């Protein structure tokens, strides 16, 4: 079953940031979509929790220098 989550990433400042995050997390199995909100500094994504764990998503973002501050 797919889940939708919103992650707060304070280092997001532009479309390039969102695209970098999108490329990193869509490589993970089960990630269906990624949408960024630059003013809110959030990324919302839909993923299959049975295929990819939240920790893997957070790690992928952190490896691109966009650490997750919180999960909503």
PDB file of N, CA, C and O in Angstrom:
ATOM      1  N   UNK A   1       0.838  -1.185   0.000  1.00  0.00           N
ATOM      2  CA  UNK A   1       0.000   0.000   0.000  1.00  0.00           C
ATOM      3  C   UNK A   1       0.884   1.250   0.000  1.00  0.00           C
ATOM      4  O   UNK A   1       1.849   1.340   0.759  1.00  0.00           O
ATOM      5  N   UNK A   2       0.551   2.180  -0.834  1.00  0.00           N
ATOM      6  CA  UNK A   2       1.346   3.407  -0.963  1.00  0.00           C
ATOM      7  C   UNK A   2       0.991   4.400   0.136  1.00  0.00           C
ATOM      8  O   UNK A   2      -0.159   4.495   0.566  1.00  0.00           O
ATOM      9  N   UNK A   3       2.000   5.132   0.576  1.00  0.00           N
ATOM     10  CA  UNK A   3       1.842   6.175   1.580  1.00  0.00           C
ATOM     11  C   UNK A   3       2.268   7.505   0.986  1.00  0.00           C
ATOM     12  O   UNK A   3       3.135   7.557   0.115  1.00  0.00           O
ATOM     13  N   UNK A   4       1.657   8.573   1.460  1.00  0.00           N
ATOM     14  CA  UNK A   4       2.060   9.920   1.083  1.00  0.00           C
ATOM     15  C   UNK A   4       2.621  10.596   2.324  1.00  0.00           C
ATOM     16  O   UNK A   4       1.984  10.608   3.378  1.00  0.00           O
ATOM     17  N   UNK A   5       3.819  11.160   2.192  1.00  0.00           N
ATOM     18  CA  UNK A   5       4.458  11.850   3.309  1.00  0.00           C
ATOM     19  C   UNK A   5       4.967  13.205   2.842  1.00  0.00           C
ATOM     20  O   UNK A   5       5.223  13.417   1.657  1.00  0.00           O
ATOM     21  N   UNK A   6       5.107  14.105   3.787  1.00  0.00           N
ATOM     22  CA  UNK A   6       5.707  15.407   3.525  1.00  0.00           C
ATOM     23  C   UNK A   6       6.906  15.547   4.446  1.00  0.00           C
ATOM     24  O   UNK A   6       6.803  15.388   5.663  1.00  0.00           O
ATOM     25  N   UNK A   7       8.046  15.849   3.836  1.00  0.00           N
ATOM     26  CA  UNK A   7       9.293  15.986   4.574  1.00  0.00           C
ATOM     27  C   UNK A   7       9.739  17.438   4.557  1.00  0.00           C
ATOM     28  O   UNK A   7       9.729  18.083   3.509  1.00  0.00           O
ATOM     29  N   UNK A   8      10.126  17.946   5.703  1.00  0.00           N
ATOM     30  CA  UNK A   8      10.657  19.309   5.813  1.00  0.00           C
ATOM     31  C   UNK A   8      12.166  19.240   5.593  1.00  0.00           C
ATOM     32  O   UNK A   8      12.879  18.530   6.302  1.00  0.00           O
ATOM     33  N   UNK A   9      12.635  19.988   4.605  1.00  0.00           N
ATOM     34  CA  UNK A   9      14.062  20.029   4.280  1.00  0.00           C
ATOM     35  C   UNK A   9      14.471  21.499   4.170  1.00  0.00           C
ATOM     36  O   UNK A   9      14.296  22.106   3.114  1.00  0.00           O
ATOM     37  N   UNK A  10      15.011  22.077   5.240  1.00  0.00           N
ATOM     38  CA  UNK A  10      15.270  23.516   5.300  1.00  0.00           C
ATOM     39  C   UNK A  10      16.265  24.049   4.274  1.00  0.00           C
ATOM     40  O   UNK A  10      16.317  25.257   4.044  1.00  0.00           O
ATOM     41  N   UNK A  11      17.050  23.178   3.659  1.00  0.00           N
ATOM     42  CA  UNK A  11      18.052  23.647   2.699  1.00  0.00           C
ATOM     43  C   UNK A  11      17.512  23.801   1.275  1.00  0.00           C
ATOM     44  O   UNK A  11      18.264  24.174   0.375  1.00  0.00           O
ATOM     45  N   UNK A  12      16.230  23.521   1.058  1.00  0.00           N
ATOM     46  CA  UNK A  12      15.628  23.695  -0.265  1.00  0.00           C
ATOM     47  C   UNK A  12      15.487  25.192  -0.548  1.00  0.00           C
ATOM     48  O   UNK A  12      14.948  25.944   0.264  1.00  0.00           O
ATOM     49  N   UNK A  13      15.987  25.611  -1.728  1.00  0.00           N
ATOM     50  CA  UNK A  13      15.875  27.029  -2.065  1.00  0.00           C
ATOM     51  C   UNK A  13      15.494  27.299  -3.516  1.00  0.00           C
ATOM     52  O   UNK A  13      15.232  28.446  -3.878  1.00  0.00           O
ATOM     53  N   UNK A  14      15.459  26.243  -4.369  1.00  0.00           N
ATOM     54  CA  UNK A  14      15.194  26.489  -5.790  1.00  0.00           C
ATOM     55  C   UNK A  14      14.736  25.203  -6.488  1.00  0.00           C
ATOM     56  O   UNK A  14      14.709  24.127  -5.891  1.00  0.00           O
ATOM     57  N   UNK A  15      14.377  25.349  -7.767  1.00  0.00           N
ATOM     58  CA  UNK A  15      13.954  24.188  -8.556  1.00  0.00           C
ATOM     59  C   UNK A  15      15.070  23.160  -8.692  1.00  0.00           C
ATOM     60  O   UNK A  15      14.804  21.959  -8.735  1.00  0.00           O
ATOM     61  N   UNK A  16      16.307  23.618  -8.759  1.00  0.00           N
ATOM     62  CA  UNK A  16      17.436  22.690  -8.855  1.00  0.00           C
ATOM     63  C   UNK A  16      17.465  21.772  -7.632  1.00  0.00           C
ATOM     64  O   UNK A  16      17.738  20.578  -7.757  1.00  0.00           O
ATOM     65  N   UNK A  17      17.190  22.318  -6.470  1.00  0.00           N
ATOM     66  CA  UNK A  17      17.148  21.514  -5.242  1.00  0.00           C
ATOM     67  C   UNK A  17      16.093  20.419  -5.364  1.00  0.00           C
ATOM     68  O   UNK A  17      16.358  19.253  -5.070  1.00  0.00           O
ATOM     69  N   UNK A  18      14.909  20.802  -5.794  1.00  0.00           N
ATOM     70  CA  UNK A  18      13.809  19.843  -5.937  1.00  0.00           C
ATOM     71  C   UNK A  18      14.175  18.772  -6.955  1.00  0.00           C
ATOM     72  O   UNK A  18      13.931  17.589  -6.719  1.00  0.00           O
ATOM     73  N   UNK A  19      14.753  19.168  -8.080  1.00  0.00           N
ATOM     74  CA  UNK A  19      15.134  18.196  -9.100  1.00  0.00           C
ATOM     75  C   UNK A  19      16.201  17.231  -8.599  1.00  0.00           C
ATOM     76  O   UNK A  19      16.166  16.043  -8.920  1.00  0.00           O
ATOM     77  N   UNK A  20      17.139  17.730  -7.821  1.00  0.00           N
ATOM     78  CA  UNK A  20      18.187  16.877  -7.256  1.00  0.00           C
ATOM     79  C   UNK A  20      17.570  15.852  -6.310  1.00  0.00           C
ATOM     80  O   UNK A  20      17.918  14.672  -6.352  1.00  0.00           O
ATOM     81  N   UNK A  21      16.664  16.301  -5.466  1.00  0.00           N
ATOM     82  CA  UNK A  21      15.980  15.393  -4.543  1.00  0.00           C
ATOM     83  C   UNK A  21      15.155  14.377  -5.318  1.00  0.00           C
ATOM     84  O   UNK A  21      15.180  13.184  -5.015  1.00  0.00           O
ATOM     85  N   UNK A  22      14.424  14.853  -6.317  1.00  0.00           N
ATOM     86  CA  UNK A  22      13.580  13.961  -7.124  1.00  0.00           C
ATOM     87  C   UNK A  22      14.418  12.857  -7.763  1.00  0.00           C
ATOM     88  O   UNK A  22      14.043  11.685  -7.721  1.00  0.00           O
ATOM     89  N   UNK A  23      15.545  13.229  -8.349  1.00  0.00           N
ATOM     90  CA  UNK A  23      16.409  12.230  -8.995  1.00  0.00           C
ATOM     91  C   UNK A  23      16.926  11.219  -7.984  1.00  0.00           C
ATOM     92  O   UNK A  23      17.007  10.028  -8.284  1.00  0.00           O
ATOM     93  N   UNK A  24      17.273  11.677  -6.801  1.00  0.00           N
ATOM     94  CA  UNK A  24      17.834  10.788  -5.783  1.00  0.00           C
ATOM     95  C   UNK A  24      16.793   9.797  -5.259  1.00  0.00           C
ATOM     96  O   UNK A  24      17.082   8.608  -5.132  1.00  0.00           O
ATOM     97  N   UNK A  25      15.606  10.271  -4.959  1.00  0.00           N
ATOM     98  CA  UNK A  25      14.628   9.372  -4.331  1.00  0.00           C
ATOM     99  C   UNK A  25      13.862   8.515  -5.335  1.00  0.00           C
ATOM    100  O   UNK A  25      13.388   7.436  -4.979  1.00  0.00           O
ATOM    101  N   UNK A  26      13.731   8.965  -6.570  1.00  0.00           N
ATOM    102  CA  UNK A  26      13.021   8.131  -7.542  1.00  0.00           C
ATOM    103  C   UNK A  26      13.861   6.942  -7.993  1.00  0.00           C
ATOM    104  O   UNK A  26      13.357   6.056  -8.682  1.00  0.00           O
ATOM    105  N   UNK A  27      15.121   6.915  -7.617  1.00  0.00           N
ATOM    106  CA  UNK A  27      15.945   5.731  -7.875  1.00  0.00           C
ATOM    107  C   UNK A  27      15.576   4.591  -6.930  1.00  0.00           C
ATOM    108  O   UNK A  27      15.871   3.428  -7.204  1.00  0.00           O
ATOM    109  N   UNK A  28      14.933   4.929  -5.825  1.00  0.00           N
ATOM    110  CA  UNK A  28      14.536   3.923  -4.851  1.00  0.00           C
ATOM    111  C   UNK A  28      13.286   3.189  -5.348  1.00  0.00           C
ATOM    112  O   UNK A  28      12.418   3.799  -5.972  1.00  0.00           O
ATOM    113  N   UNK A  29      13.192   1.894  -5.077  1.00  0.00           N
ATOM    114  CA  UNK A  29      12.010   1.144  -5.543  1.00  0.00           C
ATOM    115  C   UNK A  29      10.740   1.603  -4.841  1.00  0.00           C
ATOM    116  O   UNK A  29      10.733   1.830  -3.631  1.00  0.00           O
ATOM    117  N   UNK A  30       9.676   1.737  -5.605  1.00  0.00           N
ATOM    118  CA  UNK A  30       8.380   2.054  -5.023  1.00  0.00           C
ATOM    119  C   UNK A  30       8.064   3.520  -4.865  1.00  0.00           C
ATOM    120  O   UNK A  30       6.952   3.858  -4.458  1.00  0.00           O
ATOM    121  N   UNK A  31       9.007   4.419  -5.172  1.00  0.00           N
ATOM    122  CA  UNK A  31       8.714   5.850  -5.083  1.00  0.00           C
ATOM    123  C   UNK A  31       7.944   6.242  -6.340  1.00  0.00           C
ATOM    124  O   UNK A  31       8.457   6.123  -7.453  1.00  0.00           O
ATOM    125  N   UNK A  32       6.708   6.710  -6.155  1.00  0.00           N
ATOM    126  CA  UNK A  32       5.815   6.982  -7.276  1.00  0.00           C
ATOM    127  C   UNK A  32       5.896   8.417  -7.775  1.00  0.00           C
ATOM    128  O   UNK A  32       5.917   8.647  -8.984  1.00  0.00           O
ATOM    129  N   UNK A  33       5.942   9.378  -6.873  1.00  0.00           N
ATOM    130  CA  UNK A  33       6.096  10.774  -7.303  1.00  0.00           C
ATOM    131  C   UNK A  33       6.718  11.600  -6.195  1.00  0.00           C
ATOM    132  O   UNK A  33       6.670  11.248  -5.016  1.00  0.00           O
ATOM    133  N   UNK A  34       7.306  12.716  -6.618  1.00  0.00           N
ATOM    134  CA  UNK A  34       7.939  13.653  -5.697  1.00  0.00           C
ATOM    135  C   UNK A  34       7.545  15.057  -6.136  1.00  0.00           C
ATOM    136  O   UNK A  34       7.701  15.421  -7.302  1.00  0.00           O
ATOM    137  N   UNK A  35       7.032  15.844  -5.190  1.00  0.00           N
ATOM    138  CA  UNK A  35       6.634  17.217  -5.494  1.00  0.00           C
ATOM    139  C   UNK A  35       7.230  18.126  -4.426  1.00  0.00           C
ATOM    140  O   UNK A  35       7.079  17.872  -3.231  1.00  0.00           O
ATOM    141  N   UNK A  36       7.895  19.166  -4.852  1.00  0.00           N
ATOM    142  CA  UNK A  36       8.513  20.092  -3.916  1.00  0.00           C
ATOM    143  C   UNK A  36       7.737  21.384  -3.774  1.00  0.00           C
ATOM    144  O   UNK A  36       7.053  21.822  -4.699  1.00  0.00           O
ATOM    145  N   UNK A  37       7.851  21.983  -2.610  1.00  0.00           N
ATOM    146  CA  UNK A  37       7.265  23.290  -2.326  1.00  0.00           C
ATOM    147  C   UNK A  37       8.403  24.162  -1.790  1.00  0.00           C
ATOM    148  O   UNK A  37       8.775  24.059  -0.621  1.00  0.00           O
ATOM    149  N   UNK A  38       8.945  25.011  -2.645  1.00  0.00           N
ATOM    150  CA  UNK A  38      10.124  25.807  -2.286  1.00  0.00           C
ATOM    151  C   UNK A  38       9.833  26.774  -1.138  1.00  0.00           C
ATOM    152  O   UNK A  38      10.607  26.806  -0.181  1.00  0.00           O
ATOM    153  N   UNK A  39       8.748  27.569  -1.186  1.00  0.00           N
ATOM    154  CA  UNK A  39       8.508  28.498  -0.069  1.00  0.00           C
ATOM    155  C   UNK A  39       8.331  27.789   1.276  1.00  0.00           C
ATOM    156  O   UNK A  39       8.768  28.299   2.308  1.00  0.00           O
ATOM    157  N   UNK A  40       7.699  26.626   1.266  1.00  0.00           N
ATOM    158  CA  UNK A  40       7.478  25.879   2.514  1.00  0.00           C
ATOM    159  C   UNK A  40       8.685  25.018   2.882  1.00  0.00           C
ATOM    160  O   UNK A  40       8.774  24.503   3.996  1.00  0.00           O
ATOM    161  N   UNK A  41       9.613  24.867   1.935  1.00  0.00           N
ATOM    162  CA  UNK A  41      10.801  24.020   2.132  1.00  0.00           C
ATOM    163  C   UNK A  41      10.422  22.593   2.488  1.00  0.00           C
ATOM    164  O   UNK A  41      10.960  21.990   3.416  1.00  0.00           O
ATOM    165  N   UNK A  42       9.458  22.067   1.702  1.00  0.00           N
ATOM    166  CA  UNK A  42       8.987  20.703   1.912  1.00  0.00           C
ATOM    167  C   UNK A  42       9.020  19.908   0.609  1.00  0.00           C
ATOM    168  O   UNK A  42       9.023  20.462  -0.490  1.00  0.00           O
ATOM    169  N   UNK A  43       9.045  18.603   0.778  1.00  0.00           N
ATOM    170  CA  UNK A  43       8.945  17.676  -0.342  1.00  0.00           C
ATOM    171  C   UNK A  43       7.866  16.662   0.027  1.00  0.00           C
ATOM    172  O   UNK A  43       7.926  16.031   1.082  1.00  0.00           O
ATOM    173  N   UNK A  44       6.892  16.517  -0.844  1.00  0.00           N
ATOM    174  CA  UNK A  44       5.833  15.539  -0.637  1.00  0.00           C
ATOM    175  C   UNK A  44       6.052  14.412  -1.630  1.00  0.00           C
ATOM    176  O   UNK A  44       6.308  14.649  -2.811  1.00  0.00           O
ATOM    177  N   UNK A  45       5.949  13.201  -1.146  1.00  0.00           N
ATOM    178  CA  UNK A  45       6.137  12.064  -2.038  1.00  0.00           C
ATOM    179  C   UNK A  45       5.188  10.937  -1.688  1.00  0.00           C
ATOM    180  O   UNK A  45       4.711  10.812  -0.560  1.00  0.00           O
ATOM    181  N   UNK A  46       4.934  10.127  -2.691  1.00  0.00           N
ATOM    182  CA  UNK A  46       4.121   8.926  -2.530  1.00  0.00           C
ATOM    183  C   UNK A  46       5.035   7.748  -2.812  1.00  0.00           C
ATOM    184  O   UNK A  46       5.737   7.716  -3.823  1.00  0.00           O
ATOM    185  N   UNK A  47       5.018   6.777  -1.900  1.00  0.00           N
ATOM    186  CA  UNK A  47       5.898   5.621  -2.058  1.00  0.00           C
ATOM    187  C   UNK A  47       5.272   4.392  -1.421  1.00  0.00           C
ATOM    188  O   UNK A  47       4.389   4.494  -0.570  1.00  0.00           O
ATOM    189  N   UNK A  48       5.741   3.244  -1.842  1.00  0.00           N
ATOM    190  CA  UNK A  48       5.281   1.980  -1.280  1.00  0.00           C
ATOM    191  C   UNK A  48       6.200   1.611  -0.121  1.00  0.00           C
ATOM    192  O   UNK A  48       7.363   1.265  -0.323  1.00  0.00           O
ATOM    193  N   UNK A  49       5.671   1.687   1.078  1.00  0.00           N
ATOM    194  CA  UNK A  49       6.461   1.439   2.284  1.00  0.00           C
ATOM    195  C   UNK A  49       6.956   0.001   2.364  1.00  0.00           C
ATOM    196  O   UNK A  49       7.922  -0.286   3.071  1.00  0.00           O
ATOM    197  N   UNK A  50       6.306  -0.895   1.652  1.00  0.00           N
ATOM    198  CA  UNK A  50       6.757  -2.281   1.648  1.00  0.00           C
ATOM    199  C   UNK A  50       8.003  -2.476   0.788  1.00  0.00           C
ATOM    200  O   UNK A  50       8.687  -3.493   0.907  1.00  0.00           O
ATOM    201  N   UNK A  51       8.297  -1.513  -0.071  1.00  0.00           N
ATOM    202  CA  UNK A  51       9.454  -1.616  -0.962  1.00  0.00           C
ATOM    203  C   UNK A  51      10.597  -0.690  -0.557  1.00  0.00           C
ATOM    204  O   UNK A  51      11.765  -1.018  -0.766  1.00  0.00           O
ATOM    205  N   UNK A  52      10.271   0.448   0.012  1.00  0.00           N
ATOM    206  CA  UNK A  52      11.276   1.421   0.439  1.00  0.00           C
ATOM    207  C   UNK A  52      10.899   1.945   1.812  1.00  0.00           C
ATOM    208  O   UNK A  52       9.737   2.267   2.060  1.00  0.00           O
ATOM    209  N   UNK A  53      11.857   2.028   2.686  1.00  0.00           N
ATOM    210  CA  UNK A  53      11.634   2.535   4.041  1.00  0.00           C
ATOM    211  C   UNK A  53      11.904   4.036   4.092  1.00  0.00           C
ATOM    212  O   UNK A  53      12.690   4.564   3.306  1.00  0.00           O
ATOM    213  N   UNK A  54      11.251   4.703   5.015  1.00  0.00           N
ATOM    214  CA  UNK A  54      11.436   6.139   5.192  1.00  0.00           C
ATOM    215  C   UNK A  54      12.904   6.475   5.440  1.00  0.00           C
ATOM    216  O   UNK A  54      13.402   7.480   4.933  1.00  0.00           O
ATOM    217  N   UNK A  55      13.594   5.651   6.207  1.00  0.00           N
ATOM    218  CA  UNK A  55      15.020   5.894   6.464  1.00  0.00           C
ATOM    219  C   UNK A  55      15.844   5.907   5.190  1.00  0.00           C
ATOM    220  O   UNK A  55      16.817   6.655   5.092  1.00  0.00           O
ATOM    221  N   UNK A  56      15.471   5.090   4.214  1.00  0.00           N
ATOM    222  CA  UNK A  56      16.183   5.063   2.936  1.00  0.00           C
ATOM    223  C   UNK A  56      15.962   6.373   2.174  1.00  0.00           C
ATOM    224  O   UNK A  56      16.881   6.893   1.540  1.00  0.00           O
ATOM    225  N   UNK A  57      14.746   6.896   2.240  1.00  0.00           N
ATOM    226  CA  UNK A  57      14.436   8.165   1.585  1.00  0.00           C
ATOM    227  C   UNK A  57      15.225   9.287   2.247  1.00  0.00           C
ATOM    228  O   UNK A  57      15.834  10.113   1.566  1.00  0.00           O
ATOM    229  N   UNK A  58      15.214   9.313   3.567  1.00  0.00           N
ATOM    230  CA  UNK A  58      15.962  10.336   4.303  1.00  0.00           C
ATOM    231  C   UNK A  58      17.459  10.247   3.996  1.00  0.00           C
ATOM    232  O   UNK A  58      18.127  11.271   3.848  1.00  0.00           O
ATOM    233  N   UNK A  59      17.977   9.038   3.902  1.00  0.00           N
ATOM    234  CA  UNK A  59      19.393   8.859   3.588  1.00  0.00           C
ATOM    235  C   UNK A  59      19.706   9.365   2.183  1.00  0.00           C
ATOM    236  O   UNK A  59      20.714  10.041   1.980  1.00  0.00           O
ATOM    237  N   UNK A  60      18.857   9.045   1.218  1.00  0.00           N
ATOM    238  CA  UNK A  60      19.077   9.492  -0.162  1.00  0.00           C
ATOM    239  C   UNK A  60      19.087  11.016  -0.238  1.00  0.00           C
ATOM    240  O   UNK A  60      19.910  11.596  -0.946  1.00  0.00           O
ATOM    241  N   UNK A  61      18.184  11.662   0.484  1.00  0.00           N
ATOM    242  CA  UNK A  61      18.152  13.125   0.494  1.00  0.00           C
ATOM    243  C   UNK A  61      19.385  13.682   1.191  1.00  0.00           C
ATOM    244  O   UNK A  61      19.974  14.653   0.716  1.00  0.00           O
ATOM    245  N   UNK A  62      19.780  13.091   2.298  1.00  0.00           N
ATOM    246  CA  UNK A  62      20.956  13.549   3.032  1.00  0.00           C
ATOM    247  C   UNK A  62      22.228  13.415   2.224  1.00  0.00           C
ATOM    248  O   UNK A  62      23.118  14.261   2.314  1.00  0.00           O
ATOM    249  N   UNK A  63      22.320  12.351   1.431  1.00  0.00           N
ATOM    250  CA  UNK A  63      23.504  12.160   0.587  1.00  0.00           C
ATOM    251  C   UNK A  63      23.624  13.238  -0.489  1.00  0.00           C
ATOM    252  O   UNK A  63      24.708  13.473  -1.024  1.00  0.00           O
ATOM    253  N   UNK A  64      22.510  13.885  -0.798  1.00  0.00           N
ATOM    254  CA  UNK A  64      22.507  14.984  -1.777  1.00  0.00           C
ATOM    255  C   UNK A  64      22.589  16.335  -1.070  1.00  0.00           C
ATOM    256  O   UNK A  64      22.389  17.372  -1.701  1.00  0.00           O
ATOM    257  N   UNK A  65      22.877  16.337   0.218  1.00  0.00           N
ATOM    258  CA  UNK A  65      22.991  17.553   1.048  1.00  0.00           C
ATOM    259  C   UNK A  65      21.668  18.261   1.288  1.00  0.00           C
ATOM    260  O   UNK A  65      21.626  19.486   1.398  1.00  0.00           O
ATOM    261  N   UNK A  66      20.583  17.489   1.370  1.00  0.00           N
ATOM    262  CA  UNK A  66      19.269  18.015   1.734  1.00  0.00           C
ATOM    263  C   UNK A  66      18.725  17.186   2.896  1.00  0.00           C
ATOM    264  O   UNK A  66      17.797  16.397   2.717  1.00  0.00           O
ATOM    265  N   UNK A  67      19.297  17.364   4.079  1.00  0.00           N
ATOM    266  CA  UNK A  67      18.836  16.568   5.213  1.00  0.00           C
ATOM    267  C   UNK A  67      17.398  16.886   5.585  1.00  0.00           C
ATOM    268  O   UNK A  67      16.937  18.019   5.442  1.00  0.00           O
ATOM    269  N   UNK A  68      16.705  15.876   6.058  1.00  0.00           N
ATOM    270  CA  UNK A  68      15.314  16.014   6.477  1.00  0.00           C
ATOM    271  C   UNK A  68      15.272  16.494   7.928  1.00  0.00           C
ATOM    272  O   UNK A  68      15.887  15.893   8.809  1.00  0.00           O
ATOM    273  N   UNK A  69      14.541  17.582   8.162  1.00  0.00           N
ATOM    274  CA  UNK A  69      14.423  18.127   9.510  1.00  0.00           C
ATOM    275  C   UNK A  69      13.248  17.520  10.261  1.00  0.00           C
ATOM    276  O   UNK A  69      13.311  17.335  11.477  1.00  0.00           O
ATOM    277  N   UNK A  70      12.171  17.210   9.535  1.00  0.00           N
ATOM    278  CA  UNK A  70      11.008  16.616  10.178  1.00  0.00           C
ATOM    279  C   UNK A  70      10.123  15.941   9.140  1.00  0.00           C
ATOM    280  O   UNK A  70      10.246  16.186   7.940  1.00  0.00           O
ATOM    281  N   UNK A  71       9.234  15.092   9.626  1.00  0.00           N
ATOM    282  CA  UNK A  71       8.274  14.369   8.780  1.00  0.00           C
ATOM    283  C   UNK A  71       6.892  14.798   9.214  1.00  0.00           C
ATOM    284  O   UNK A  71       6.564  14.765  10.400  1.00  0.00           O
ATOM    285  N   UNK A  72       6.076  15.204   8.244  1.00  0.00           N
ATOM    286  CA  UNK A  72       4.687  15.602   8.542  1.00  0.00           C
ATOM    287  C   UNK A  72       3.736  14.567   8.003  1.00  0.00           C
ATOM    288  O   UNK A  72       2.522  14.710   8.147  1.00  0.00           O
TER     289      UNK A  72
END
